[in-house]
């Protein structure tokens, strides 16, 4: 299982890894209904623009979200095309409803971030509601995805899954007949919002007070400022990582 935690550079490293490593089946976090588009692109029957046009028509998602996914996913999609053939197969493991719901919740959370940045007013209840909805949706979606993956994996073959969720959730893939190896493409410093997500997911919403939530959202505002003022999201995140590492070293010393 390759951990792809949201950034283009990580997807590029995943694609490089796939080019060097033997594999038979590759599972992508795309809707099952998009598999014909993936196959057509891999076979050279459609170009990248047609692929994402079909994806947009299928999901009905807004252009900014499609463009964001396109930029991140391009290295992996190109890899699937370049390595097409032989006994390799590509699968898509999400159901369409869950895929669209996840992206729409992401849009809601993004709007909360921009509203806070624009007004300076922090809607903690709105944040709690959106993050709780996100966690429930992701958990339900992953359980359905796990069932689909376990139905399609083949024994004695190299099955590779691209996954960008909580590490602990991968335990549902393990079993008497399945062994799961986690491969981390690079050390990943989370954004303040992703750290908050992990805390809420691990401890439960009822056990995390507003006083503990608020500092992470304030830090996320600073993180968003850095992203907006940068021409490249990956570079902005790396800049944030350097800031966090420096502050961590200072606090330790």
C-alpha positions as CSV (number, residue, x, y, z in Angstrom):
1,X,0.0,0.0,0.0
2,X,1.5,3.3,-1.1
3,X,0.6,6.3,1.1
4,X,-0.2,9.3,-1.1
5,X,-1.0,12.2,1.2
6,X,-2.4,14.8,-1.1
7,X,0.6,16.5,-2.7
8,X,1.9,16.4,-6.3
9,X,5.4,15.5,-5.2
10,X,4.2,12.5,-3.3
11,X,2.2,11.3,-6.3
12,X,5.3,11.8,-8.5
13,X,7.4,9.7,-6.1
14,X,4.6,7.0,-6.1
15,X,4.7,7.0,-9.9
16,X,8.5,6.6,-9.9
17,X,8.2,3.8,-7.4
18,X,5.6,2.0,-9.6
19,X,7.9,2.3,-12.7
20,X,10.7,0.5,-10.8
21,X,8.8,-2.1,-8.9
22,X,7.0,-5.2,-10.3
23,X,3.3,-5.1,-9.8
24,X,0.2,-6.8,-11.2
25,X,-2.8,-4.9,-9.9
26,X,-3.0,-1.2,-9.1
27,X,-6.0,0.2,-7.1
28,X,-6.7,3.9,-7.6
29,X,-8.9,6.1,-5.3
30,X,-11.3,7.0,-8.2
31,X,-14.9,6.0,-8.7
32,X,-15.5,2.5,-10.1
33,X,-17.4,4.1,-12.9
34,X,-14.3,5.9,-14.1
35,X,-12.4,2.7,-14.9
36,X,-13.4,2.8,-18.6
37,X,-11.8,6.2,-18.8
38,X,-8.6,5.0,-17.1
39,X,-8.4,2.0,-19.5
40,X,-9.1,4.2,-22.5
41,X,-6.4,6.6,-21.5
42,X,-3.9,3.8,-20.7
43,X,-4.6,2.3,-24.2
44,X,-4.1,5.7,-25.9
45,X,-7.7,5.9,-27.1
46,X,-8.3,9.2,-25.3
47,X,-6.0,12.1,-24.2
48,X,-5.6,13.6,-20.8
49,X,-8.1,16.4,-21.5
50,X,-10.8,13.9,-22.5
51,X,-10.1,11.8,-19.4
52,X,-10.8,14.7,-17.1
53,X,-13.7,16.0,-19.2
54,X,-15.3,12.5,-18.7
55,X,-14.5,12.6,-15.0
56,X,-16.1,16.0,-14.6
57,X,-19.3,14.9,-16.4
58,X,-19.4,11.7,-14.3
59,X,-18.9,13.4,-10.9
60,X,-20.4,16.9,-11.5
61,X,-17.7,18.4,-9.4
62,X,-16.6,22.0,-9.6
63,X,-13.7,22.9,-11.9
64,X,-11.3,24.0,-9.1
65,X,-11.5,20.6,-7.4
66,X,-11.1,18.7,-10.7
67,X,-8.1,20.8,-11.6
68,X,-6.5,20.2,-8.2
69,X,-7.0,16.5,-8.5
70,X,-5.7,16.6,-12.1
71,X,-2.4,18.3,-11.1
72,X,-1.8,15.8,-8.2
73,X,-2.8,12.7,-10.1
74,X,-1.1,13.4,-13.4
75,X,2.2,11.5,-12.6
76,X,0.3,8.4,-11.6
77,X,-2.1,8.5,-14.6
78,X,0.9,8.9,-16.9
79,X,2.6,6.0,-15.3
80,X,-0.5,3.8,-15.8
81,X,-0.4,4.7,-19.5
82,X,3.3,4.2,-19.9
83,X,3.2,0.8,-18.2
84,X,0.1,-0.5,-19.8
85,X,0.2,-4.1,-21.1
86,X,1.4,-7.5,-20.0
87,X,-0.5,-8.9,-17.0
88,X,-1.0,-5.5,-15.3
89,X,-4.5,-4.4,-14.4
90,X,-5.8,-1.2,-13.0
91,X,-8.8,-1.0,-10.7
92,X,-10.8,2.0,-9.2
93,X,-12.0,1.2,-5.7
94,X,-14.4,4.0,-4.6
95,X,-18.1,4.1,-5.3
96,X,-19.3,7.2,-7.1
97,X,-21.6,8.5,-4.3
98,X,-18.9,8.4,-1.7
99,X,-16.3,10.0,-4.0
100,X,-18.6,12.9,-4.8
101,X,-19.7,13.3,-1.1
102,X,-16.0,13.4,0.0
103,X,-15.2,16.2,-2.5
104,X,-18.3,18.2,-1.6
105,X,-17.4,18.1,2.1
106,X,-13.9,19.2,1.2
107,X,-15.5,22.1,-0.6
108,X,-17.5,23.0,2.5
109,X,-14.4,22.9,4.7
110,X,-12.5,25.1,2.2
111,X,-15.3,27.6,2.3
112,X,-15.1,27.7,6.1
113,X,-11.4,28.4,5.8
114,X,-11.8,31.3,3.4
115,X,-14.7,32.7,5.4
116,X,-12.6,32.7,8.6
117,X,-9.7,34.3,6.6
118,X,-12.0,37.0,5.2
119,X,-14.0,37.9,8.3
120,X,-11.7,36.8,11.2
121,X,-14.8,35.2,12.8
122,X,-14.3,31.6,13.8
123,X,-17.5,29.5,13.5
124,X,-16.5,26.6,15.8
125,X,-19.9,24.9,15.6
126,X,-19.8,25.0,11.8
127,X,-16.3,23.5,11.9
128,X,-17.4,20.8,14.3
129,X,-20.3,19.9,12.1
130,X,-18.3,19.8,8.9
131,X,-15.4,17.8,10.3
132,X,-17.8,15.3,12.0
133,X,-19.6,14.9,8.7
134,X,-16.2,14.4,6.9
135,X,-15.0,11.7,9.3
136,X,-18.3,9.7,9.1
137,X,-18.3,9.9,5.3
138,X,-14.7,8.9,5.0
139,X,-15.1,5.9,7.4
140,X,-18.2,4.7,5.6
141,X,-16.6,5.2,2.2
142,X,-13.4,3.3,3.2
143,X,-15.3,0.3,4.6
144,X,-17.1,0.0,1.2
145,X,-13.8,0.4,-0.6
146,X,-12.1,-2.3,1.5
147,X,-14.9,-4.8,0.6
148,X,-14.4,-3.9,-3.1
149,X,-10.6,-4.2,-2.9
150,X,-10.8,-7.6,-1.1
151,X,-13.2,-8.9,-3.7
152,X,-10.8,-8.0,-6.5
153,X,-7.3,-8.7,-5.1
154,X,-5.7,-11.8,-6.4
155,X,-3.5,-14.2,-4.3
156,X,0.2,-14.6,-5.0
157,X,0.2,-11.3,-7.0
158,X,1.6,-7.9,-6.4
159,X,-1.5,-5.8,-5.5
160,X,-0.7,-2.1,-5.1
161,X,-3.2,0.3,-3.5
162,X,-2.8,4.1,-3.6
163,X,-4.3,5.5,-0.3
164,X,-4.3,8.9,1.3
165,X,-6.3,8.3,4.5
166,X,-5.6,7.5,8.1
167,X,-2.9,4.8,8.6
168,X,-4.8,2.9,11.2
169,X,-7.7,2.3,8.8
170,X,-5.5,0.1,6.7
171,X,-5.9,-2.7,9.3
172,X,-9.2,-3.6,7.7
173,X,-7.3,-5.0,4.7
174,X,-5.4,-7.4,6.8
175,X,-6.5,-11.0,7.4
176,X,-5.5,-14.6,7.5
177,X,-4.9,-14.6,3.7
178,X,-3.8,-11.0,3.3
179,X,-0.5,-9.3,4.3
180,X,-0.3,-5.5,4.0
181,X,2.9,-3.6,3.7
182,X,2.8,0.1,4.1
183,X,5.2,2.2,2.0
184,X,5.6,5.8,2.8
185,X,6.9,7.9,-0.1
186,X,8.4,10.6,2.2
187,X,8.1,11.9,5.7
188,X,5.0,14.0,5.8
189,X,4.4,17.0,8.1
190,X,0.7,17.5,8.3
191,X,-1.1,20.9,8.0
192,X,-2.7,22.2,11.2
193,X,-6.1,21.1,9.9
194,X,-4.8,17.6,9.2
195,X,-3.4,17.4,12.7
196,X,-6.8,18.4,14.1
197,X,-8.5,15.8,11.9
198,X,-6.2,13.1,13.4
199,X,-6.8,14.2,16.9
200,X,-10.6,14.2,16.4
201,X,-10.5,10.8,14.7
202,X,-8.3,9.3,17.4
203,X,-10.0,10.7,20.5
204,X,-13.6,11.4,19.4
205,X,-15.4,14.7,19.0
206,X,-16.9,14.6,22.5
207,X,-13.5,14.3,24.1
208,X,-11.9,17.3,22.3
209,X,-13.0,20.8,23.6
210,X,-13.5,24.0,21.6
211,X,-10.4,25.4,23.5
212,X,-8.3,22.6,22.0
213,X,-9.8,22.9,18.5
214,X,-9.4,26.7,18.2
215,X,-5.6,26.9,18.1
216,X,-5.3,24.5,15.2
217,X,-7.8,26.5,13.2
218,X,-5.9,29.7,13.9
219,X,-2.7,28.0,12.7
220,X,-4.6,26.7,9.7
221,X,-5.4,30.3,8.8
222,X,-1.7,31.1,8.7
223,X,-1.0,28.0,6.7
224,X,-3.7,29.0,4.2
225,X,-2.1,32.5,3.9
226,X,1.2,30.8,2.9
227,X,-0.6,28.6,0.3
228,X,-2.5,31.6,-1.2
229,X,0.6,33.7,-1.4
230,X,2.6,31.0,-3.2
231,X,2.6,30.0,-6.8
232,X,3.0,26.3,-5.9
233,X,1.1,24.4,-3.3
234,X,3.9,21.8,-2.8
235,X,6.5,24.6,-2.3
236,X,4.2,26.3,0.2
237,X,3.7,23.2,2.2
238,X,7.5,22.5,2.2
239,X,8.0,26.1,3.5
240,X,5.5,25.4,6.2
241,X,7.3,22.2,7.1
242,X,10.6,24.1,7.5
243,X,8.8,26.6,9.8
244,X,7.4,23.8,11.9
245,X,10.7,21.9,12.1
246,X,12.5,25.0,13.2
247,X,10.0,25.8,15.9
248,X,10.1,22.1,17.0
249,X,13.9,22.3,17.3
250,X,13.7,25.5,19.3
251,X,11.1,24.1,21.7
252,X,13.2,20.9,22.2
253,X,16.4,22.9,22.9
